[in-house]
Amino acid sequence: MKFKSILYLVTFLAPVISYCQETPTEIPLWANGAPGFESRRNEPTKAKDWWVKNIHNPSITVYPAPKEKATGTAVIVCPGGGHRELVFDAEGREAAEFLNSIGVTAFVLKYRLAREENSPYTLEKHVREDAYRAMRLVRNRAKEWNVDPNRIGMLGFSAGGEVVALIAYSTGEGNPTATDPIGKVNGKPDFQMLVYPGPNFIPEVIPKGAPPVFLLAANDDPLLLRFCIQFTSAVPRS
């Protein structure tokens, strides 16, 4: 049987009832703005229908799990959009609400867009900074959100899968001399979920100790299905 990617994800992720009991809170990754771009932190984002653009003050939006369901697990959700926009509702908010329904606290990441027109950002530097900062921020404040700091993963859709890959395959060690305590925290995710992920930043050989991964692609999407097969073949065998 063949499934269309969008229909599959709507069925899989869209909750019938919203389980988010608290109003989601948006928190900037850096209080004074992203390093080197502090002067742009007050520029408003642009949003229309399903997308968000013009992100210069990257942030996480917190969706706490209901107390009676909370498992202590957390997931940072990275929406896709080709690094030109973020599909914030379908691949951010709705995913967070589904995760809440199974007791997982979710954090939807608004990362900077390296391929937006006239963007000053790069994937390798600025988007990686955002991904690391999000993971370190959540782990640093895990107790505040009733989260186990050793059970924090990342979920990436399409280009968001590349955001996950930017930080999943290195040690994630923080800077022990950082003046900001968040900068000292390890930024490696404990697990990863990649939904029709983009192909970039996956190493040719997956290193031992890489976070466990869940991969999803439609069987009528030959390009992404082939990527998933190649990904699994790169995992070292014992």
N, C-alpha and C positions, 0 to 999 in steps of 0.2 A: 504494500500500500504506500502511496506517495502522500506526503504532507507538504503544504506550502509553509515556508518558514514563519511568515507573519501570523497565519491562522493558528499554527501550532503554538506559538508563544502566547497568543492571546488566550487560548484554551488553557495552557499550562500555568500561566502566571496571573492572569487577571482574576482577582477574587470576586466572589459574588457579593460579599459584604466587607466593608472596610473594617479591619481589625485594629486600626491605629486609634488608640484611646486618647492620646495627647496630641496637641497641635504640633506639627513638625517644626523644629527650630533650625534655622540656618546659621552656621557658625563659620566665619572666615578661617582659612587655614593659618593665616598669619594676622595677628591683631592689627598690625600697621600696614598691611599689604604685602604682596609677594616681593621677595628680595630683588632689588634693582628696578622695581616697577611700583614702588609705594605711591608715587604721584598719581597713578591710574586707579587706585582702589575705589574711588568714589564714582567712577564712570558706570552708568546704569547698564545692565544687561538688556539685550533685545529679545523679546519673546513674541511668538505668534503661533497660534494653533498648537502644534506639537513640538516645536523646536525652541531652543534658547541659544543665543549667540552673544558675541561681544563680552566675553568673560575675562575680566582683568583683575578681579579679586576672588580667586578660587576659594571654594567653600565645600563644606559637607552639610547636608540637611539631615537631621536626626529624626528617625522614626522608631521610637522605643517599642519593644515588644510588650504586649499586655502582661501585667505582673502575674496573673494567674496562669499564663502560658510560657513565660520566659524560661529559656533553656540555658542562658548564659553565653550562647553563641552570637556572634555579630558578623555581618557581611557589609563590606563597602561596595556599593553598586556603581559601576562605571558605564553610563549610557554610551551608545554609539552615535554615529553621525558623520563619519568620514573625516573627523578632526576639523570640520568646517562648521558644525553645529552640534548640539546635543539633543537627542530624542528624549527629553527629560520625563515626559509623562509615561509613555509606553515602556521605555527601557530604564526608567528611574523610579518614579513614584509608584507605578503599578507593581513593579517587582518588589519594592520595599513593603507594600501592603501585603503582598503574598507572603513574604518572609515573616512579617509580623503574625500572620495567621497560623504559622507553625512555630511560633515562639522565638523567632530570631530578630534581634534588634538590627536595624538597617541604617546605613549612612549613604545617602546618594551624593556622589562627588560631582561637583562642577569644576572641571579642569580646563585649563587654558587651551585654546584651539590653534594648533600650529598651521593649519591649512586654510584658515579663514582668510579672506582677502585682506591684504596689507598687514597680516599678522607679524608681530616682532618675535614670535616664539618658535621654538623647535621642540620636536618630540623628545629627542635625546637628552636635552637639558631641562627645559621648563615643565614639560608634561611629566617627566620622570620626577622632578622636584615635587610636583603636586601629588603624585601617587604616593611617594615616600612620606610626605608630610601628612597626608590623610591617614595612612596606616599608623604612623607614630603618634599622631594626635589622639586617635581612638584608643590605642594601647596605653598611652599615658593617662587618659581619663577613664579607663575601663571601669574602675570601681564606681565612679560617679554614675555610669550608665548600667551598672549591674551586669557587666560583661566580664567573662574570663579572658584575661590578656593572652592566653595561649590558645584561644579558639576564635580568632579573628581572620576571616577569609575575604576574598574579593570575587565579585561577579562582574564579568565584562561582556557586553554585547558588541559584536562587530568591531569597530575601532576601539571600543572600550576594552576588548580583549587584548589589544596591543598595549593599552595602558597597564593592564595587569602584568603582561609579559615584561614590561620595562623594569619591574622590580622583583619578579618572582624567582629569578634564577641566579641571584647573587646573595651574598651573606646578609645584606641588609643592616650591617652593623652601624650604629650611630656614632656620633663624634663625642668621645669622652670628655673633650675640653670645651664643648659648646656651652655658651653662656645661657642659652635657652634650654631648659630641661627636656623639652620635647625632642630637641635635636640629638639627645643622648640615647634615645630609645631605639631598639631594633625595629626596622621597617619591613621585614620580610613577612608576607602573609602566611598564615598557617595552612590554608588550602585555597584552591582557585577553581572557579567555575567559568568556562568559556563557552559562550553561545554564539554560533556562527562567527568565530573570531577572525579578525584580520590576520594576515600571515607574517607580519613583521615582528622582530625582536624575539622570536623563538630560536634558541640556539640549535645548531646542527645535532648536537648530542645533549640531551637533558642531563644536567649534573645530578649526581647522587645527593640526596637531601633536599631536592626540589619539592615544593609543596604538592600534596596529592591534587589531582586534577579531575574534574568532570567536564567532558566535552559534549556539545550538542550541535548537530547540523542536520538539516533536512536531507532525506535520501534522494531528493530530486534537485539538489544543489551540487552538481558535480565538482565544482571548484573547491568549495568549502569541505565537502566530504573527503576529497583527495587530500586536502591539508590536514584534516583530522587523522587520516590514516598515516600520513607522513609524520605527524606529531607523535603518534603512539609508537612508530618504528624507531624514533629517536630516543626513546626511553631506554636507559641502560638495563640489560638483563643480568640477573644475579647468576 
